[in-house]
Amino acid sequence: MLFHSATFAVFFAVTWALYWALRNHARARLILLTLASWGFYSAWDWRFTGLLLLSTGVDYLCGRQLARSEGSRRRWLWLSLVVNLGVLATFKYLDFFAASTAAVLQSVGLEADWVSLHIVLPVGISFYTFQTLGYTIDVYRGRTQATDDPWQFAAYVAFFPQLVAGPIERASSLLPQLVSTPRLGAADQLEGARRFVVGLWKKMIIADNLGAYVDWVFVIPADQVAPHQVWLGVLAFAGQIWADFSGYTDMALGVARMLGIRLAENFDAPYLARGPRDFWRRWHISLSTWLRDYLYIPLGGNRRGPVRTQINLAVTMVLGGLWHGAAWTFVAWGAFHGLWLALERGVSRLRGAAEREATGLVRASLGVALTFVAVCVGWLLFRAPSLGVAWGFAGVAVQGLGQAASWRDPAAWVDGLYVLHFFAPVVIVQIMRRAMRADDGSATSERTRAYVGWVLAAYALLALFTEPHARPDAPFIYFQF
């Protein structure tokens, strides 16, 4: 993690206390948040703070010029795009494309012995780059008013709770909150603390314990791995990545809530989705809506016929996969989801006819089960160290379906009980979330929601003290993106 947990606790306590003391001084609060956020980011590697400041300065300037200029507006938009995407491409993709080009040249017998630059990937660069780009594009489109206050914009870019792993905030939502003077009431403090505890439990108990099993499975050679290890390893990773990423989101939302700021929700029970479109409405919501608004729709969306729609989906999802990392496994993962979305659109009539033949409960259950299986196929591509490993593991998993003996192995039962022990809360928490959202909005429902939330927080706090901590210093998965 960027901070050791104890160091972060001291950092946040000091920041919160000063923020509280400045409750009647919005300007001073804004400067405090900005300086604290820069300090937070610098704790990882102070040298890369310059990139954050570069992105901040360029997009602040571009935003102001876009608001003032008439004939040259497009030039300022292009400046923002070139600088931000250029920095992102250099630090995230240069080594990847160099290595891929070398491999292609060597495959046809040409010399390609240049040395990789081994460029360090700055933490959070994909998140704050998309956030600043979204601001510039919205100002260009006239959907957001440019800010003239450099401190306000700097705080928007660097706001420390969501700086390194999102959610990717829209300027229209976060910018106004940064210059307001919200009352830091007890209700917000308690709700923020509750949300933080639940997120910490997701990360340290569920994600890290499942991650220990995942890491063990994915270093086994494909010709030695057992079928049950592949199935359980992928299931464990499905639980790990949800708990890890949604756990970070919970902590970010909780810390922001204690500062009087509301961040966007990033997850909505994704493993209860009934299809790929439904999944992407629930998983990493801030990224999926960003890709929709700033890539898919500008490409033409679904307005230019079915063939172009399928192409737009494929391009959007491949680039979304590449956003996650410079590796062919991420490209394949994005292509898989693009193909899945295209197939869903292409067979929508056939699917509709089949659904009419099934009862509501059967239809819903079947849709959730099939969607989850498909998502797990994608997670195999996402987690595997290479496409070759992913293909080998997939072959073992399929062959294992007909080998009942492999599932009677006592080791398979031990592994299965371990994974299911930590995966069960993944399912339970998502069912609870959907059930609480299905209420009628009455006062009784609100009290029930609060009661269930605090019961979950109490359980999470107890688990933090009683459950094993497999990897107490493991970084969040999305820090690498």
C-alpha positions as CSV (number, residue, x, y, z in Angstrom):
1,M,0.0,0.0,0.0
2,L,1.1,3.6,-0.5
3,F,1.1,4.0,3.3
4,H,1.6,1.5,6.0
5,S,-1.9,1.3,7.6
6,A,-0.7,3.0,10.8
7,T,1.0,5.8,8.9
8,F,-2.2,6.4,6.9
9,A,-4.3,6.5,10.1
10,V,-2.1,9.2,11.5
11,F,-2.1,11.1,8.1
12,F,-5.9,11.0,7.9
13,A,-6.4,11.9,11.6
14,V,-4.2,15.0,11.2
15,T,-5.9,16.0,7.9
16,W,-9.4,15.4,9.3
17,A,-8.6,17.4,12.5
18,L,-7.3,20.4,10.5
19,Y,-10.2,20.1,8.0
20,W,-12.6,20.2,11.0
21,A,-10.9,23.2,12.5
22,L,-11.2,25.1,9.2
23,R,-15.0,24.3,8.9
24,N,-15.9,28.0,8.4
25,H,-13.1,28.7,5.9
26,A,-13.8,27.0,2.5
27,R,-10.7,28.5,0.9
28,A,-8.3,27.2,3.6
29,R,-10.0,23.8,3.4
30,L,-9.4,23.6,-0.3
31,I,-5.7,24.4,0.0
32,L,-5.4,21.9,2.9
33,L,-7.0,19.2,0.8
34,T,-4.8,19.9,-2.2
35,L,-1.5,19.9,-0.2
36,A,-2.5,16.8,1.8
37,S,-3.4,15.0,-1.5
38,W,0.0,16.0,-3.0
39,G,1.7,14.8,0.1
40,F,-0.2,11.5,0.0
41,Y,0.8,10.9,-3.6
42,S,4.4,11.9,-3.0
43,A,4.7,9.3,-0.2
44,W,4.8,6.6,-2.9
45,D,7.5,8.3,-5.1
46,W,7.9,12.0,-5.0
47,R,9.4,12.1,-8.5
48,F,6.2,11.1,-10.1
49,T,4.3,14.0,-8.4
50,G,5.6,16.0,-11.3
51,L,3.4,14.0,-13.7
52,L,0.4,14.7,-11.6
53,L,1.2,18.4,-11.5
54,L,1.8,18.4,-15.3
55,S,-1.6,16.9,-16.0
56,T,-3.2,19.3,-13.5
57,G,-1.5,22.4,-15.1
58,V,-2.2,21.4,-18.7
59,D,-5.9,20.7,-18.2
60,Y,-6.5,23.7,-16.0
61,L,-5.0,25.9,-18.7
62,C,-6.9,24.1,-21.5
63,G,-10.2,24.4,-19.5
64,R,-9.8,28.1,-19.1
65,Q,-8.9,28.6,-22.7
66,L,-11.8,26.4,-23.9
67,A,-14.1,28.6,-21.9
68,R,-12.7,31.8,-23.3
69,S,-11.7,31.0,-26.9
70,E,-13.9,30.8,-29.9
71,G,-12.1,29.8,-33.1
72,S,-9.2,27.9,-31.5
73,R,-11.1,25.7,-29.1
74,R,-10.3,22.5,-30.9
75,R,-6.6,23.2,-30.6
76,W,-6.8,23.4,-26.8
77,L,-8.7,20.1,-26.7
78,W,-6.1,18.5,-28.8
79,L,-3.3,19.8,-26.5
80,S,-5.0,18.2,-23.6
81,L,-5.5,14.9,-25.5
82,V,-1.9,14.8,-26.8
83,V,-0.2,15.6,-23.5
84,N,-2.3,13.3,-21.3
85,L,-2.5,10.4,-23.7
86,G,1.2,10.9,-24.6
87,V,2.3,10.7,-20.9
88,L,0.0,7.7,-20.4
89,A,1.4,5.9,-23.5
90,T,5.0,6.6,-22.6
91,F,4.8,5.3,-19.0
92,K,2.3,2.5,-19.5
93,Y,2.7,1.2,-23.0
94,L,6.1,2.1,-24.4
95,D,7.8,-1.0,-23.1
96,F,4.8,-3.2,-24.1
97,F,4.8,-2.0,-27.7
98,A,8.6,-2.2,-28.0
99,A,8.6,-5.8,-26.8
100,S,5.7,-6.7,-29.0
101,T,7.3,-5.2,-32.1
102,A,10.6,-7.0,-31.3
103,A,8.8,-10.3,-31.0
104,V,7.1,-9.8,-34.4
105,L,10.4,-8.8,-36.1
106,Q,12.2,-11.8,-34.6
107,S,9.4,-14.1,-35.7
108,V,10.3,-13.2,-39.4
109,G,14.0,-13.5,-38.8
110,L,14.9,-9.8,-38.4
111,E,17.2,-8.4,-35.7
112,A,15.4,-6.9,-32.8
113,D,17.7,-6.8,-29.8
114,W,16.9,-3.5,-28.3
115,V,16.7,-3.4,-24.5
116,S,13.5,-2.7,-22.6
117,L,13.5,0.6,-20.8
118,H,11.8,-0.9,-17.7
119,I,9.8,2.2,-17.2
120,V,8.1,2.3,-13.8
121,L,4.4,2.8,-14.0
122,P,3.2,5.7,-11.8
123,V,0.5,4.6,-9.5
124,G,-3.0,5.9,-10.3
125,I,-1.9,7.4,-13.7
126,S,-4.8,5.8,-15.6
127,F,-7.4,7.1,-13.1
128,Y,-6.3,10.7,-12.9
129,T,-5.6,10.9,-16.6
130,F,-9.1,9.9,-17.5
131,Q,-10.5,12.2,-14.8
132,T,-8.7,15.3,-16.2
133,L,-9.5,14.3,-19.8
134,G,-13.2,14.0,-18.9
135,Y,-13.1,17.5,-17.5
136,T,-11.5,19.0,-20.6
137,I,-13.9,17.2,-23.0
138,D,-16.9,18.2,-20.9
139,V,-15.8,21.8,-20.9
140,Y,-15.3,21.6,-24.7
141,R,-18.8,20.2,-25.1
142,G,-20.3,22.8,-22.9
143,R,-21.5,20.3,-20.3
144,T,-19.2,21.6,-17.5
145,Q,-18.3,25.1,-16.6
146,A,-14.5,25.6,-16.4
147,T,-13.1,26.7,-13.1
148,D,-10.8,29.7,-12.8
149,D,-9.6,28.6,-9.4
150,P,-6.3,26.6,-9.7
151,W,-6.6,25.3,-6.1
152,Q,-10.1,24.0,-6.8
153,F,-9.0,22.2,-10.0
154,A,-5.9,20.8,-8.3
155,A,-8.0,19.4,-5.5
156,Y,-10.4,17.8,-8.0
157,V,-7.5,16.0,-9.8
158,A,-5.6,15.0,-6.7
159,F,-8.3,14.4,-4.1
160,F,-6.5,11.7,-2.1
161,P,-9.3,9.2,-1.2
162,Q,-9.9,8.4,-4.8
163,L,-6.7,9.5,-6.5
164,V,-5.0,6.2,-7.0
165,A,-7.8,3.8,-7.8
166,G,-11.0,5.8,-8.4
167,P,-13.9,6.1,-8.7
168,I,-13.2,8.3,-11.8
169,E,-15.2,11.4,-10.7
170,R,-17.0,13.8,-13.1
171,A,-16.2,17.4,-12.7
172,S,-19.8,18.4,-12.5
173,S,-20.2,16.3,-9.3
174,L,-16.9,16.8,-7.5
175,L,-15.8,20.3,-8.3
176,P,-18.8,22.1,-6.6
177,Q,-18.4,20.0,-3.4
178,L,-14.8,21.1,-3.1
179,V,-15.7,24.8,-2.6
180,S,-18.7,24.2,-0.4
181,T,-18.5,24.3,3.4
182,P,-20.5,21.2,4.5
183,R,-21.3,20.6,8.1
184,L,-19.3,17.6,9.4
185,G,-22.2,16.1,11.2
186,A,-22.1,13.0,13.4
187,A,-24.2,11.0,10.9
188,D,-21.7,11.5,8.2
189,Q,-18.8,10.6,10.5
190,L,-20.5,7.4,11.6
191,E,-21.5,6.4,8.1
192,G,-18.1,7.1,6.7
193,A,-16.4,5.1,9.5
194,R,-18.9,2.2,8.9
195,R,-18.2,2.2,5.2
196,F,-14.4,2.3,5.8
197,V,-14.5,-0.7,8.2
198,V,-16.5,-2.7,5.7
199,G,-14.0,-1.9,2.9
200,L,-11.1,-2.8,5.1
201,W,-12.7,-6.1,5.9
202,K,-13.3,-6.8,2.2
203,K,-9.6,-6.1,1.5
204,M,-7.8,-7.6,4.4
205,I,-9.9,-10.7,5.1
206,I,-11.7,-11.7,1.9
207,A,-9.4,-10.4,-0.9
208,D,-6.1,-11.1,0.7
209,N,-7.0,-14.6,1.9
210,L,-8.5,-15.5,-1.5
211,G,-5.5,-13.9,-3.1
212,A,-3.1,-16.2,-1.3
213,Y,-4.7,-19.2,-2.9
214,V,-4.9,-17.5,-6.3
215,D,-1.2,-16.6,-6.3
216,W,-0.4,-20.2,-5.4
217,V,-2.5,-21.7,-8.2
218,F,-1.3,-19.4,-11.0
219,V,2.4,-20.2,-10.6
220,I,1.7,-24.0,-11.1
221,P,2.7,-25.0,-14.7
222,A,-0.3,-25.7,-16.9
223,D,0.8,-29.3,-17.4
224,Q,0.9,-29.9,-13.7
225,V,-2.2,-28.1,-12.4
226,A,-5.2,-30.1,-11.3
227,P,-8.6,-29.4,-12.7
228,H,-10.0,-28.5,-9.2
229,Q,-7.2,-26.0,-8.7
230,V,-8.1,-24.2,-12.0
231,W,-11.8,-24.0,-11.1
232,L,-11.2,-22.9,-7.5
233,G,-8.4,-20.6,-8.5
234,V,-10.6,-18.7,-11.0
235,L,-13.5,-18.6,-8.5
236,A,-11.1,-17.3,-5.8
237,F,-9.9,-14.6,-8.2
238,A,-13.5,-13.6,-8.9
239,G,-14.0,-13.1,-5.2
240,Q,-10.6,-11.5,-4.7
241,I,-10.9,-8.8,-7.4
242,W,-14.4,-7.9,-6.3
243,A,-13.5,-7.6,-2.6
244,D,-10.2,-5.9,-3.3
245,F,-11.6,-3.2,-5.7
246,S,-14.9,-2.7,-4.1
247,G,-13.2,-2.7,-0.7
248,Y,-10.9,0.2,-1.9
249,T,-14.0,2.0,-3.2
250,D,-15.8,1.6,0.2
251,M,-12.8,3.0,2.0
252,A,-12.5,5.9,-0.4
253,L,-16.2,6.7,-0.1
254,G,-16.0,6.4,3.7
255,V,-13.0,8.7,4.1
256,A,-14.6,11.2,1.7
257,R,-17.8,11.1,3.6
258,M,-16.0,12.0,6.8
259,L,-14.7,15.1,5.0
260,G,-18.3,16.0,3.9
261,I,-17.8,14.9,0.3
262,R,-19.9,12.3,-1.6
263,L,-18.2,10.2,-4.2
264,A,-19.9,8.1,-6.9
265,E,-20.7,4.5,-6.3
266,N,-18.5,2.2,-8.3
267,F,-20.2,-1.2,-7.8
268,D,-23.7,-2.5,-7.6
269,A,-23.7,-6.3,-7.0
270,P,-22.0,-7.2,-10.3
271,Y,-22.2,-10.9,-9.8
272,L,-25.9,-10.8,-9.8
273,A,-26.0,-9.4,-13.3
274,R,-28.0,-11.1,-16.0
275,G,-25.9,-10.4,-19.0
276,P,-22.8,-8.5,-20.2
277,R,-24.6,-5.1,-20.5
278,D,-26.0,-5.6,-17.0
279,F,-22.6,-6.6,-15.7
280,W,-21.0,-3.4,-17.0
281,R,-23.7,-1.3,-15.5
282,R,-22.7,-2.8,-12.1
283,W,-18.9,-3.4,-12.3
284,H,-16.4,-0.4,-12.2
285,I,-19.3,1.9,-13.1
286,S,-17.2,5.0,-13.3
287,L,-14.9,3.4,-16.0
288,S,-17.8,1.8,-18.0
289,T,-19.7,5.1,-18.1
290,W,-16.5,7.0,-19.0
291,L,-15.8,4.6,-21.9
292,R,-19.5,4.9,-23.0
293,D,-19.6,8.7,-22.9
294,Y,-16.1,9.6,-24.2
295,L,-15.3,6.7,-26.6
296,Y,-18.3,4.5,-27.6
297,I,-20.8,7.3,-28.3
298,P,-18.2,9.5,-30.1
299,L,-17.4,6.5,-32.3
300,G,-21.1,6.5,-33.3
301,G,-22.5,4.2,-30.6
302,N,-25.5,2.3,-32.0
303,R,-26.6,5.1,-34.4
304,R,-24.9,3.9,-37.5
305,G,-26.3,0.5,-38.1
306,P,-25.8,-3.0,-36.5
307,V,-22.4,-3.7,-38.1
308,R,-20.9,-0.4,-37.0
309,T,-22.4,-0.9,-33.6
310,Q,-20.6,-4.2,-33.2
311,I,-17.3,-2.6,-34.3
312,N,-17.8,0.3,-31.9
313,L,-18.4,-2.2,-29.0
314,A,-15.3,-4.2,-29.9
315,V,-13.1,-1.2,-30.2
316,T,-14.4,0.3,-26.9
317,M,-13.9,-2.9,-24.9
318,V,-10.5,-3.7,-26.4
319,L,-9.3,-0.3,-25.4
320,G,-10.9,-0.7,-22.0
321,G,-9.0,-3.9,-21.6
322,L,-5.8,-2.2,-22.6
323,W,-6.5,0.6,-20.1
324,H,-6.1,-2.1,-17.4
325,G,-2.6,-2.9,-18.3
326,A,0.0,-3.3,-21.0
327,A,-0.3,-7.0,-21.7
328,W,-2.0,-9.2,-24.4
329,T,-4.0,-10.9,-21.6
330,F,-5.8,-7.6,-21.0
331,V,-6.3,-7.1,-24.7
332,A,-7.8,-10.6,-24.9
333,W,-10.0,-9.9,-21.9
334,G,-11.3,-6.7,-23.4
335,A,-11.9,-8.5,-26.8
336,F,-13.8,-11.3,-24.9
337,H,-16.1,-8.8,-23.3
338,G,-16.6,-6.9,-26.6
339,L,-17.5,-10.2,-28.4
340,W,-19.9,-11.1,-25.6
341,L,-21.6,-7.7,-25.8
342,A,-21.9,-8.0,-29.5
343,L,-23.3,-11.5,-29.3
344,E,-25.9,-10.3,-26.7
345,R,-27.1,-7.6,-29.1
346,G,-27.1,-10.0,-32.1
347,V,-29.1,-12.7,-30.5
348,S,-31.4,-10.5,-28.4
349,R,-34.5,-11.6,-30.3
350,L,-33.7,-15.3,-29.8
351,R,-32.9,-14.7,-26.2
352,G,-36.2,-12.8,-25.7
353,A,-38.2,-15.8,-27.2
354,A,-36.3,-18.2,-24.9
355,E,-37.0,-16.0,-21.8
356,R,-40.7,-16.0,-22.5
357,E,-40.7,-19.7,-22.2
358,A,-39.2,-19.7,-18.7
359,T,-40.7,-18.5,-15.4
360,G,-39.4,-15.3,-13.8
361,L,-37.4,-17.1,-11.1
362,V,-35.9,-19.7,-13.4
363,R,-35.1,-17.0,-16.0
364,A,-33.4,-14.8,-13.4
365,S,-31.4,-17.6,-11.8
366,L,-30.3,-19.0,-15.1
367,G,-29.3,-15.6,-16.4
368,V,-27.2,-14.8,-13.3
369,A,-25.5,-18.3,-13.3
370,L,-24.6,-18.1,-17.0
371,T,-23.4,-14.5,-16.7
372,F,-21.2,-15.4,-13.7
373,V,-19.7,-18.3,-15.6
374,A,-18.9,-16.1,-18.5
375,V,-17.4,-13.4,-16.3
376,C,-15.2,-16.1,-14.7
377,V,-13.9,-17.1,-18.2
378,G,-12.9,-13.5,-18.6
379,W,-11.2,-13.4,-15.2
380,L,-9.0,-16.4,-16.3
381,L,-7.7,-14.2,-19.1
382,F,-7.4,-11.2,-16.8
383,R,-5.4,-13.0,-14.1
384,A,-3.2,-15.4,-16.2
385,P,0.4,-14.3,-16.6
386,S,0.2,-15.0,-20.4
387,L,-2.2,-16.1,-23.0
388,G,-0.4,-19.5,-23.2
389,V,-1.1,-20.1,-19.5
390,A,-4.7,-19.0,-19.9
391,W,-5.2,-21.5,-22.7
392,G,-3.5,-24.3,-20.9
393,F,-5.5,-23.7,-17.7
394,A,-8.7,-23.6,-19.8
395,G,-7.9,-26.9,-21.4
396,V,-7.3,-28.5,-18.0
397,A,-10.5,-27.1,-16.6
398,V,-12.6,-28.5,-19.5
399,Q,-11.0,-31.9,-19.4
400,G,-11.5,-32.0,-15.6
401,L,-15.3,-31.9,-16.1
402,G,-15.3,-35.5,-17.1
403,Q,-12.8,-36.7,-14.5
404,A,-14.8,-37.3,-11.4
405,A,-11.8,-38.8,-9.6
406,S,-10.1,-35.5,-9.5
407,W,-12.9,-34.1,-7.4
408,R,-12.8,-37.0,-4.9
409,D,-9.2,-36.1,-4.0
410,P,-9.2,-35.0,-0.3
411,A,-6.9,-32.1,-1.3
412,A,-9.7,-30.8,-3.6
413,W,-12.2,-30.8,-0.6
414,V,-9.7,-29.0,1.6
415,D,-9.0,-26.4,-1.1
416,G,-12.8,-26.1,-1.8
417,L,-13.7,-25.4,1.8
418,Y,-11.0,-22.8,2.1
419,V,-12.1,-20.9,-1.0
420,L,-15.8,-21.2,-0.2
421,H,-15.3,-20.0,3.3
422,F,-14.0,-16.6,2.0
423,F,-16.1,-16.6,-1.2
424,A,-19.5,-17.0,0.6
425,P,-19.4,-13.4,2.0
426,V,-18.9,-12.2,-1.6
427,V,-22.3,-13.6,-2.5
428,I,-24.0,-12.7,0.7
429,V,-23.0,-9.0,0.7
430,Q,-24.1,-8.6,-2.9
431,I,-27.5,-10.2,-2.2
432,M,-27.9,-8.0,0.8
433,R,-27.1,-4.9,-1.3
434,R,-29.7,-5.8,-3.9
435,A,-32.3,-6.7,-1.3
436,M,-31.8,-3.3,0.5
437,R,-32.2,-1.5,-2.8
438,A,-35.5,-3.2,-3.5
439,D,-37.4,-1.6,-0.6
440,D,-40.2,0.9,-1.0
441,G,-38.4,4.0,0.4
442,S,-40.4,4.1,3.6
443,A,-39.0,5.1,6.9
444,T,-39.2,1.5,8.1
445,S,-37.1,0.5,5.1
446,E,-34.6,3.2,5.8
447,R,-34.3,2.0,9.4
448,T,-33.9,-1.6,8.2
449,R,-31.1,-0.5,5.8
450,A,-29.3,1.3,8.5
451,Y,-29.7,-1.7,10.9
452,V,-28.4,-4.2,8.3
453,G,-25.5,-1.9,7.5
454,W,-24.4,-1.6,11.1
455,V,-24.7,-5.4,11.6
456,L,-22.4,-5.9,8.6
457,A,-20.0,-3.3,10.0
458,A,-20.0,-5.0,13.4
459,Y,-19.3,-8.4,11.8
460,A,-16.5,-6.9,9.6
461,L,-14.9,-5.3,12.7
462,L,-15.0,-8.6,14.6
463,A,-13.6,-10.5,11.6
464,L,-10.7,-8.1,11.3
465,F,-9.6,-9.1,14.8
466,T,-10.4,-12.9,14.6
467,E,-9.9,-14.0,11.0
468,P,-6.4,-14.8,9.6
469,H,-4.6,-12.1,7.7
470,A,-2.9,-13.9,4.9
471,R,-1.1,-10.9,3.4
472,P,-1.4,-7.9,5.6
473,D,0.7,-5.6,3.4
474,A,-0.6,-6.7,0.0
475,P,-1.2,-3.8,-2.3
476,F,-4.6,-3.2,-3.9
477,I,-4.9,-4.9,-7.3
478,Y,-6.0,-1.7,-9.1
479,F,-3.0,0.2,-7.9
480,Q,-1.1,-1.4,-10.8
481,F,-3.4,0.2,-13.3
